[in-house]
Each structure stands twice: as structure tokens, then as C-alpha cells.
């Protein structure tokens, strides 16, 4: 990607008066030369807005805004997007970090027509002070978009759900970031943003032939007691979006569709079974037997 293309780093923030400084400064200090940093305070109740104003004095080029009322996280993502003007979009969650060369290395993938670029991510467990790397796909290279989808539903790979580790074209975000999804389970997608983020990845693969993967840990997710991922059981949201995407693309990914929906149907989690009820599919009996056996083992362990 030519380095005259503008990259917008969007930092939606709520009650992060301490962490926001690190997030802004790691965005400001990127080696990629053409950046804008957009921070939107979602009506924080701590000193986040004061800290942002101080950062604005220190770094006049950053864009800061404050919502009069709390919009919820996903609407705040859209608010940050509205205030930005970059050709490419990087979400940076306000308690996370990235290496100084993160944007530069991800942007290299946009020399071709790709959906997005992403890297290995280091998850830092704050309470235990431990690190673990996730989202391995292979060597640094371009991959067919369909391979990314298949990897998402494979036990052999881990692929991202959060866009915090990726760089997207503006068109991909505009077309595929959704506020909510119709459902009969009272799943409040705007409240958590879980599922919305995964859908952005999956649906973007339908618009572009390739994705780009960097086999280096360029993003750092800080997982603690006050992080959304650490305090909420959100697997049902992701299961719903995975099932919905596969149902919409079952002719393209028939094996993944049959296997995943079978797992949901015979899972021990009632919400998973409820998701599977709305789809008609051929049961994968190998998956069914394995899921039932795992379920029985889990019940036996509970008895012990």
C-alpha cells in the first residue's frame, strides 16, 4: 500500500483514565507515516475525558470527541468511524496496545486487493501477569479468503474474532460492520459487540479474494477483571453469528455448515441447541457422537 494512504486508528473509550494514555501514545508513535488518531469518549464517569483533553494539548493532531450520553460500545465504534476520514481503518481498544511497526507491517498487505490484514496477537492476562499468543495461521503471506473461513471453523487453527488485531479497508468496515442481528433469543448485540466483530471478518471475506496474515505478534490484548472479554459469557453471541454466516453461505461451505450446526444441536449448552433449531441441515454423525460423548464426560466429571 502506498504510504500516502491515510490510516485512521479508532479508539473508542469508556472509563479508561489510566489505560487510554498508553493506547493513544502507541498509536501516535507508529512508524507508518500517514495516520490520524480518533478517540471518542462514551460519556465516561471517571476522568477519561480530562485525560483526553490533556492528550490533545500534548498531541494537537489527534481528534477527540465526547458523547453526551453513553451510546453503548457498538454505536460508539460507528461514532468514531464517522469522525474519521482514512482509507483504511484500525480499531484499537482503549485498554490494548500494539507494536510501533504494527500499522506499517499490516499495511504492506494492501498492495493487493485484500479484505483485511491481521497478525498474531499476544493476550496479556493482567491478573496472572502471563502472556499467550493466539491467531496462528501460517507464514506471513496472502491467503485465499475462503481458507480463512475454513480455518475459522477448523480445530487446527485459531482465527480472530476481535478486529483489534487487524487493518481493514474503509469499504469493508462500512459494508460489514453491523449494529445488530435479528434473533429470537434476546441477544443484545449493540450492548456487547460480540458477534458484530466476528461478522466483520467473515462477511468481508465475501467481498475480497484474499486476506493477509503477518506471523508476528503485533497486537497486545490486555485481559483483566474489568475487560469485557474477561467478565461476560459471550460464546452464545459468537455461536449465533457463526451459524448465521454459514447458513447464508451453506452452498459455499457445506462441510463447515453441517459440522458446526451438528455441534450446536447436540451440545450441552441449551442456547446452542436453540440456535440450531432455526436451521435445517444434514447431521454429521461423527460430530454428533463426539459431542454427546464429551457431554457425558462433562456430566460425569461434575458428579465426581
N, C-alpha and C positions, 0 to 999 in steps of 0.2 A: 504494500500500500504506500503511495507517495506520502512523505511526511508533511506535506502541506494540507492533508486532510485533517479536519478538526475532530478530535475525540472528546466527547463530553463524559466526565466522571460524575455520576449522580450519587449523592449521599443523602438519602432520606434519614431523618434522625428524630428520636424521641427519648428524652431523659437520658442523655449520654454526656453529661457535662465533663466527665473525665476522659472518656474514650474518644470523643469527637476530635480532640486536638491531634491525636495520633493518626486518625483516619484522614483528616484534611492534609496534614503535613506529608503523609506518604503519597497522597495524590499530587500535591504541589511539586514534590521532588522527583517526579518521574523523568526518565531520560528521554522519553518521546517529547518532541519539541512543541507540538501544537495541541494544547489542551485547554479546556475550560472545566472548572470545578463548580458544581451546583449543589448547594446544601439547603434543604428545606426542613425547617423545624416544625414538627407536627404538634404544635401547642404544648410543648413540654412544660412540666410543672416544677422542674428544677432550674438550674442556671444555664441550661444549654444555650438559650438564645443570647444571653450575655456573653458567653464564651464565643459564640459565632460572630458576634459584633466585634469582639476583640481580635478574632482571627481576620476579619475583614479589614481592620485597620492595619494589621501586620502584612496581609496579602491582599491588596486592593483589587486584584483581578478576579478573586473568587466571587461567585454570585450567591447571595444568601436571601432567604425569604422565610416568613413565619406564617403558618396558618392560624386564623383567628380561633378556630375550634379544631379538635382532633378529628381528622378525616378517616382514620383507620390506615393501616400500613399501605394497602394496595393503591388507594386513591392518592396517597402521598407519593408513591412511585410515579403515578401519572402526572402529578403536580410538578415534580422535578423534571420529568420529560418535557412538559410544556414550556418550562423556563430555559431549556437547553436548545442549542442550535447545531450540535455536532453531527457530522456524517456517520459517526459510529458512537455506540453507547456502551459505557462500562458502569454497572451498578457496583457500588462499594458500600456495604452495610456499615453503619456508624461505629460498630464495635470490632470491625475487622481491619485487616491490613493487606498490603501487597508489596512485593519486592520493587525496588526502584526501576527495574527494567521490565516490569510486567506488561505495561501497555506496548512498549516497543516490540517485545517478542510475540505478543498476541497479534499485533497489527501486521506483522510480517505475513500472516496467512491471507490477508486480503488482497494479495497480488492476484488471487484467483477468485472466482465467483462462489464464495462460501456462505453458509448460513451463519456460522459463528466460529470463533476460536476459543479454546479453553485449555487449561493446564491442570496438572496435578495440584491438589490443594492440601495444605497442612492444617489439620484440625488440632488446635491447642486447647486441651482440657484444662481450663483455668484452675479449677479446684484441686486437681491432682498434679498440675504442672507437668503434663505429659503431652507429647506430640505424636500424631499418626497421620500418614499420608494416604490420600484417597484419590479416586478417579484415574486409575491407570488404564490406558487404552493400548499403548504400544510405543513405538519410537515416535519422535517428533516428525509429523508428516501430515499430508492430506488424506482423508478417509472418505469413502462414499457415505452420503447421508444415511442411506439405508443400513449401512453397517453400524452406525451409531445407534439407530433404533433397535436393531437386533441385539447389540451389546447391552442396551438398557434392560432388556428382558432376558438376559443370559446370566447364569451363575458364574460365568468365567470372567466377568468384567464388573467394574463399578463405574457408573457414569453420573454426572452431576444432576442434582435437582435445583440447586440454587444458582441463579445467574451471576452471583458474586465472583465466580471464578472465570467468567467468560467476557468476551468482547463481541458485541453484536452490531450488525449494520442497523442504522436507524429504521430502515424499512422493515426489517424483521421484527423489531420491537413494536413498531406502530401497528403492524398487521396481526401480531400473535400474542401480545400481552393482553390478557383479558381480565376484566374486573371480577367476574363470577361465572358460574356454570349452573344451569338449571339442574335441580336434583330434588328428590323426594325424601331426603334424609336430614334435612335441616343443617346441611353443611354450609357454614358461613365463610365462604372463600375470601370475601373482602376483609374479614377480621384477621385472618392469619397469613394469607398469601401463599399458603402451602397448597400445591397443585397448580396454582397460577404460574408459579415459577417453572415447574416441570413442563407444563404445556408450552411455554415459550420455547423451550429447547425442542420438544418433539415436533410441534407444528412447524417450526422454522425449517426443519429438515424436508418438509414437503415443498418448500419454495426454492430450495437451492440444491445443487447436485452433490456438494461436498461440505465437509467440516474440516477444521484444522485443530490438531492436538499438539500441545507442547509438553514434552516429557520432562518437565522441571516443576518443582513446587513454587509457583509464582504468587499464590494467594494464601493467606493465613486466616482461618476462621477461628475466632475465639469463642469457645463453647463453655458457658458458665451457668450458674443458677438463674441469672436474670436474662439469659438469652432465650429467644422464642423456641429454638430447637431443643433447648435443654429442659423446658418446663411444660411442654404440651405434647400430648399423644396425637400426632397428626398423620399417622400412617394411613388412616382411612381416606383422607383427602387425596393423598398420592395414589392410592389404590383406585379411587373413583376416576381420576384423570387418566391413569394408565388404561383402565378398562374402556373409557370413553374414546380415547385415541385409537386403541386397537379395533374397537367396533367400527369406527369411521374408516379404518384402513384395513379391514379384515381380508380383503382380496389381495392386498399387497403383502401383508404379514400374517398369513393363515396359521402357521405353526405357533407363532407367538400368541396369537389370539386364542387359539384352542387351549394351549398350555396355561396361559395366565388366568383365563376365565375358569378353567377347571380348578386351579389352585384356590381361587376365591370361593367357588361353590362348596368345596369340601373343607374349607378352613375352619379352625376353631373360633375365629372371630366373627361374631354374628353380623357386624356391619359389612364384612367382606362378602358373606353369603347373600346379604341383602342387595349389594351391588350386582352380583352375578345374576340375580333373578330377572333383571330387566333385559338380559341378552339371551338369545337362542344360539347355542353353539354345540359342536360335537365334543363330547367329553374325551379328554386324553386319559386313558385308563391307567397308564403308568404314573402320571402325575396324581391321579385320584388316589391310588393305592399308597403312594409315598406320603401324601398329605394326611391321609387317615391314620397311617402308622405313626407319623410324627405327632399327630393329635393325641393318639392313645398313649404314646410315651410321655407326653407332657402331662396328661391326666395322672398317669402312674407316679410320676415324679412329685406331683402335688400331694398325692396320698402319702408318699414316703415322708 
